[in-house]
Amino acid sequence: MEWGIINKENFKGKTSYDVPIKRWDPLSTVTIHTEGFGLRKKARYYGHYSYISPIRSERPKGFKTNEEEKQFRDCSKKIMRRYKDVFSSVTEGKIIHDDWGVPLSDGFTMIVTQDEIRRDNPFSAEPHQIERIPDVCKAITLINRYPSMARIIDPEINESIVKNLPSHLKLSRGINLVTISRNFYPSLCFNLIPEDVLAGIFLSMRAAILYCIEESINKDYYDIPVMPFFNIGTKVGGSQPRIHSQVYIDLTMDGHGSRLEGYLEAFKEMGDKCHLCKTTHGGSDRLILETEFWTFYNTGSPVRNYHIRFHPNEHIRRFSQLKVNQIEDLAMSLKMIFQALDDIEIDKNRNILFNCCPYGYDADFHMFADIIPHEVIGGAEMADDMRVARKLPHIAAKEIRESLKKYLQ
């Protein structure tokens, strides 16, 4: 079931539970009232849900030892030149072997976009042989080989799975994308990643999302949550050392999570007085960086110490609406901010999470994103949607602003 394909060959002998499943927590799930966001009349929910996928356990780990991961905390161009990862075969168009002679690929892939050029259809069922990606290419977006969702399902098997699954379980449907830099740049070392490469990753992501949404609508999918994110470092879920992003495109059409519901309702209540458009972020004392296109600040209600939130100055709903000049400015700004965080010794393991209005939702949403450094959290913080932080946000912002000065000159 790799690449999210379920057919008669790979499903033979398995049960309905041996597929990607989406399960809503009955103690936190609420029915969505469709008149709220212009949704079609169909049962939908918000609350806590889990993707449970047998495919995920098979994905390869990029760091084989703790010692190897430590090397990437003190990155150098020497490491970049010699390191071989699971994506090296995909970019070089030939089977690459590790230092012990073990092949790092079986020679197949599925490329949705090469930079912004459309390649394999997002619903293609045919992985193809690898081919060398041109050196001028900055980034490519692939179908994730080890997804948490099923992308293509044989109709007969689909009928059997749906019939045999208990009513509280759903077959998880969707597209999982992974965008990688064409050349190897370690994810823990933003200072080594050229701005045009980081911008290229964003541009390839944007093109792939639009391609996937167009093809999904053609297949009569609608009401589609899209979740772009980066896991940078193993402590926050990044199993591969190469800089890469992921996108979850949920095609189950059964609702969204409780956090997104909170954002949707908050923007609905704001009406034409969007908080992100109007706020001064604590009288500007929590501001970190303002550019022509973006605003970065320490949020007043952090989920981690040094939690940074940022948004485009233009009131747009989705990542896919970003323009080239906004993306180029974002790449430059993120590089500086990550280097400033490194300089004040904030944990290099960080998530970047983009919060977007789902496709098909009629909601006046202002897209925003979060940079969340890794930090150990306690039991109470797992029990509710709350966090305990020790660092006052305006003090954190002051420290980052001071660290940023040398990069702004």
N, C-alpha and C positions, 0 to 999 in steps of 0.2 A: 504493500500500500504506500510505497514511497512516492513522492511528488503528489500525494493526495489522490491517487488513482485507486479505485476499488473495482476490480473486474473478476471474472470467473477464474482466472488463473491464480491471482494472489489471495482470493477469499476462500478458496477451496479448503474445506475442513475446519473453518473457523466458525465462531458463533457471533450473534449480533452484538455481543459485548466487546469483540475483538476489532472494533472500529473506533474512529474518533467520535467521542460522545460529548454532548453539552448537557450539563445538569444544573438546574436552578435549585438553590437552597430554599426549601419550603418555609423556613422560619424567617426569611428576609425578602421574600418575593411578593410583589404587589402588581396587580393588573394595571396596565396603562390605559387611560381613557383617550381614545383615538382622536377626539376633537381637539386635544391639546396642541398637537404639532402637525395637524393636517395629514395624519396617517390613514391608510386604508383601513376599513373596518375588518379587523382580524384580531384574534386573541394575541396580546403582547404583554410583556412583563418588564419590570425593572427590579433589580435586587442584586444579590450575589450569585454568580454562576461560576462553574469550573469547566474547562476543557480537559477531558481525560482521553489521552491518545496513546495507544500502544506503540505508535511509530516514534514518538519523541525519545523513548529510552534508547533507541539505536543510534542516535546522532553522535558523530565523532567529537571527541574532546580535543581542542587545540593545544592546551597545556597538558603535557604528560606528567610533569612533576611540579611540586611547589617551587623548587629551585629554578625551573625554567620560567615560571611566571615572574619570579623576582627579577630576572634579567630585564623584563620589560618595564620595570619600574624605573630603571636607569637606562633608558633607551639610547641607542646610538645608531648611526647610519651603517655601522658594521653589521649589527644584528639584522637590519633591514635587508642588506645585500645577501646575506646567507640564509635567511629563514625561509623554510618551505612549509606551506600549510595546505589544508584540504582544497583550497581554491586555486592553488598554483597550477594544477593540471588544467583547470577550466580556462584560466587566462592564457596559458602558454600553448594550449592545443596539443599536449602530449602527456603521457603518463609520467608523473613525477614521483620519485621514490624518496622515502625518508632516509636517514643516516644508516638504518639497518636493512635497507633494501626492500622495505614494505611499500607497495604502491599506495599512493594517497588518493586515488580515484579509480573508478572502473571505466572511465572514458566517456561518460554520458552526462548531459546537462540539458536544461531548458532555459533559454534566455528570453526574457520578456522585452527588455529594452537595453540597447547598447548606447550609452549616453542617452540621448533623447530619441534615438531611432527605434521604431517598433520592430521586434523580431518574432519570436514564437507567440502564437495566440495564447492568451492566458488560460484557455480551456483545451489546449492541445493535450492529447493523450499519448504523444510519441516523444519521449526523450530522445535526443539525437547525439551523435558523436561530437566530442569536443573539437573545437577549432581555435586556432590562435587568435586572440583578440588584438587588434592593431595597437601599437605603442601610443598612438595619439589619443586613444580612448581614455577617458578619465574614470568611468565607472560603468558597471553593468548590473542590471537587476535580474535576479534568477527566481524561478519557482523554487521555494524552499523544499528540499528533498525530504525533510523530516518534519512534516507539518502537524499542527494540532487540529486541522480541519480536513474534511474530504472535499476535493475539488471536482472530481469526475466519478460518477457512480453508475455502474451497469444497471439499467432499469429493472431487470428481474431481481438482482441482488438488493437494490434499493427497496423494492416492494417487500421482500422477505425480511429485511432488517427492520423496517418501519412496523411491520406486522408483529414481530417478535419482541421488540423493545418494550419494556414497561412504559406506562403513560408518562412517568416523571422523567424519562430520559429521551433525548433527541439526538438524532444523527447530526453531528457537527458539520456544517457545510461552510465552505469559504475558500479563500485564496490566501496563502502565506507567501510573502515575498521577502527576499533578502538582497540588499544592494551592497556590493563590495567595490573597493577601489581596484582599478585595473592592476596597478603595481602595489606591492606590499608596503603598507604603512601600519605600524603597531597602534592599536586603538588606545592604549594607555598613554600615548605620547603625542598629544595634539600639536606640540611645538614642531614636530617633524612633518606634519601633513600640510602640503601646500594649499593655499586658499582655493586655488582653482580646482583642486582635486575634491576638497570638501564640498565646494559648490557643485561640482559634477555629480557627487553622490546625491545631493538634494534634487538636482535636475533630472537624474535618471529615475529617482523615486517618484517625482511628480508625474513624469511621462508614463511610468508603469501604472500608477494609480488610475490615471485617466483612461488608459487602455483597458484596464481590468473593469472599471466601472461601465464603460461603453459596452463591452462584451457581456457583462452581467445583465445590464438592462435589456440587451438584445435577447437574452434567455429568460426574460420576464422576472428577474430578481428586482426587488425594490426595498426601500427602507434599509439602507446598508451602512452600518457603522464601520468606519475606517480608522485604524489606530497605528500611526507611524511612531517608531521609537528607536532609540539606541540603547544597547546594553554594553557599557564600556568597562571591561574587567570582569573576572570570574565571580567576584563577590556580589555582583548585581545581575548575574545571569549571562554574561558574555562568555560563551564557551570557545570562541575563536579569537585569536590574537590580532587578526587583521581588522582594521577599521571597517565596520559594516553597520548597516541599519536594517530594520525589519518593518514590515507592514502587515497587520492582520486585517483582512477584509472579510467581515462576517456576513455570510449569505443565508444564515438560518432563518432570518426574518421573524424572530420571536421576541425582539426587544433589545434592551441595553442595560448596562450596569447601574447600580445605585449612585455612583459618583457622577456619571454622565447625566443621570436624571437630575441631580442637584444642580449641575451647571446649566442644564436646559431650563429648569424652573427659575433659577436666579436671573438669567438673561431675559426670560419672559417677563418677570416682575419688574426688571429695570425699564422695559419698554424702550423709548428713544433716548433714555439717559444711561447709556452704557457705562458701566463702572470703569472699564479699561480706557475708554475715550475721555472720561471726565476726571478721574482721580489724580491727585498729586503724589500718591504713594507716600503718605505720612509727611506731607509738607516737604517733599523731596528728600528727606533724610534717609529714605530707604532706596533711593535711586542709585543705580550702579553705572549705567551707561545709556545715553540717549543718542541715537543716530538719526539720519534723515528718515529711515524706514522702520526702526525697531526701538523698543524701550525695554530695558532690563532692570529689574529691581529685586530686592529681597522681600519676599512676601511676608505680610504681617502675621500670618498664621502658618508657620513653617511645619512641614512634615519631617524635616531633618534640619539640623543646624546648617546654616549657609545655603538653605533652599532658595534657589533663584528662579524667578518667574519672568517670562518675556513674551512680548506680543508684537505683531506688526502694528504700526501706527495707523495704517489703513484698516477700516472696519470690514474685514473679510471673514468668511465662515470656515474655510477649509484650507489645508495645506496645499491642495492641488490648484488653488487660486493664486498662489504666490507668483509674482513676476520675476523675471531674470534679475533685475537690479535689486529686488528685495532678497533674493537668494544669495547673490554675491555679497551683499552687505551682511547677511546673516553669517555666512562662512567666515568672513573677516572678524566679526564681532565675537563669535563663539571661540575662535582661536585665541583671541586676546584674553577673554574671560577665563578660559581653561588654563592658560599660562599664568594668569594672576592667581587663580586658585592653587595651582601647583606651588607658586612662590610662597604662599602663606601656609603650605603643607596641609591642605585639605585632601582627604582621601581621593586618590586618582580613580577609584572605582565609582562610576557615576551613571545614572540613567538620564536620558533626555526623552521626555514624553510630550508628544504633540496632542492637544485636545481639540477635536474638530467636530463640527456639526455633521451628523450622519447624512448620507445622500437620501433624498426622499422626505426629509424632515423639513417642515416649514417653520424654522426657528431663527430668530434674529440673534445669531451666535457670533461672538468675536473670538476667533481662533487665538489660543495662547499655548504656551509650552512651559515645561518645568525642567530645571536641572536639579537633580536630587543626588547629593553625594551619599555614598554608603555609610551607614552607621548602625550599630546594634541597637535594637529597640526592645522594649519590655513587654510584659504580659498584658498590662492594661491597654497598651497601644494596639495590641492585636485584637482586643475584645471589642473595641469600638472604633469609629472613624475619628480618632483623635491622636495627637502626638504630644510628647513632652520635650521641649527644647530648652537648652540652658543659655543659648546665645541670643541676646536681644537683637532683633532683625536690623535695627538702625546701626548697631555697633558692627554687625557682620558686614553690612553694606559699606560702612566707613573703611573697614579693613580691606575690602575688595577694591574700593575706589582708589585707595592709596597704592595698592599693588598694581593697579591698572595704569597708573600715571606714566610709567616708563614706556608702555606700549602705545600710548596716545600721542607721544611727542613726534 
